[in-house]
């Protein structure tokens, strides 16, 4: 089997080695066009080159993921939103800061606190971080007064429980966007 580069087989070394070993068990050699394609010579040298290429490919994947996440976090810290606003926020459209995109009518959205839902997030954070209360207890407190602490509405109405769960509380607190709410900064 010939591939463009070993990175095209798998982005992570473990998966690449698994595929390589599975092919080896069926006696199908794998060659990458960016490596020397020979059956003679030092096997150790070929394996060394392959592992270096796999390591570089995995580094590039991880580096891209880290940079992408860092860019998204910076975007959020600047107040911009991507996707659906998290619980506690609503999106407000603004003229796009890029003049070319603005001329095409594109907008960007900033998050702004969403009234009682924002207050609910602030209360959840206060219970968790200041009073050191667990997710189950927080969910119980929220469920005791659903008018004061309205639960999130899932995109799929069929999944709506109209109640708080510990996993919902945990996911709200893990969302980096909520830390921009007043009282959480």
N, C-alpha and C positions, 0 to 999 in steps of 0.2 A: 504494500500500500504506500502511496506517495501523497504527501500533503505539502501545502505551501510552506508552512513552518510548524514546528511542534506546538506552538502557541495556538494554532488553529484546531488542534485535537482537543485540548482542554485548557482553560485559563488557569486552573489550579494544579499544582504539581501532583497532589495525591490522585486526582481524577486522571491526569495524564498517565501516571504510572500504572494505574489500574487498567486503562485501555491498552497500554503498551504490553502489560503482562498477559492480558486476555488474548491479544493478537499473537503474542509469543507462544502461548500454549497451543494455539491452532497452527503454529509454524508459518505465520504470516508476518514477514518483516515489515517494519514501518520505516519509511524514509522521509526526511524533510528536505525540500529543495534548497533550503538555506544551510544545509549541512552537507558534508561530503557523503556521497552515495557510493559506498564500496562494501563489499563483503569480505575483503581481505584487509590485512593490516591490523593495527592494534584496536581490539574491541574496547579496551579501557579508555583509549583516547576518544572514540566515538561516544561512549557513554558519558564521559566527562563533558564533552561539548553539548550533548543532549541535555544533561542536568543543568548546565549553565544557562542554556536557552530557556529551559522550563522555569528556572529561578527568576530570570529576567522578566519572563512573561507574567509570572505571579506578582512580582514587584510592581509591574506596570498596572495590573488590575487593581491591586490594593491602593496604589498611589492615586489612581484615577478616582476610585471610590472615596478616598479620604478628601481629595481636592473637591470633588463634587459635593460631598456632605458639608465641607467647610464653606463652599460658595452658597449653599442653601441656608446654612446657619447665618452667614453674613447678610444675606438677603432678608431673612426674618428679623435680625437685629435692627436692620434699617427700617423695619415696619412694613415691608412688602409681604404679600401673601401669594402662595402658589396653591392652587387646588381649593378644595372646600374649606371654609373657615372652621377652625376647631371650636368645640363647645366653649362658650363664654365670649365669643367674638362674632362680629358680622363684618362683611367685606364692603368697603366703600371705594368705588371706582375713582381713579384720578387720571389726569392726562398723562400719557406715557412720557417719561423723562428723556427718552431718545427722540429728538425732533423728527427723524425720518419715520419712526413708528407712529409718532403722534400725528403726523401728516396723513398717514394711512388710516387714521381713526382708531388705532390700538390704544388700549388703556392698561393700567396696572391697578391692582387693588391693595389698599392698606387695611390692616385690621384695626377695628375700634371695639372697645368693650360693648357688650350686648346686654346692658341693663341687669336684670335679675340673674341672668345666667353668669355674667361676669362676677357678680357678688357671690354666687354659689361657688365658683372656682376659687375665689379669694378665701371663702370660708373653709373649703376642702383643704387648701394649702395651710391655713392657720391650724386646723385640727391636726394635720399630719406633721407639719414641721415644728410648730410651737408646742402643741400638747402631746406630740408623739403617739397619736392614736392610730390604730391599725385600719386597714382598708375595710374590713368587715364592719367594724364599729362605725366608721364614717358612712358607709352605705346604709346602715341601720338608721343613723341620725338623719340622713337625707330622706330616706323613705318615710320617716315619721311625719314629715311636713312637705309633701310634694308640691303644694301651692307655693311655698317659699323657696323650695329647691327643685325646680322642674328638671326631670331627667332628660338626657339627650334623646333626640329622635333619630333613629338610624335611617339611612337613605332608602332602605327597603322597609316600607310600613308593615309588611307581614312579620318582620323580626322585632317590631316594637314590643317591649315588655312593660313600658310605662312604669319602670322602677329602676332603682340604682343597684348595681352589683359591685363587688369588690374589684372585678377586672376593669369595669368602666372607670372607677375612681383611680385605679392604678394607671390606666392609659392616659387619663387627663393629666395626672401629675408628671408623667414621663414626657409629655409633649413639650418641646422647647419653646413653642410659641406662647404658652400660657404665662411664661415668666415676664411678659411685657405688660401684664395687667397691673393696674394701680394696686399698690399694697404688696405686690410680689417682686418688685424691682430691687 
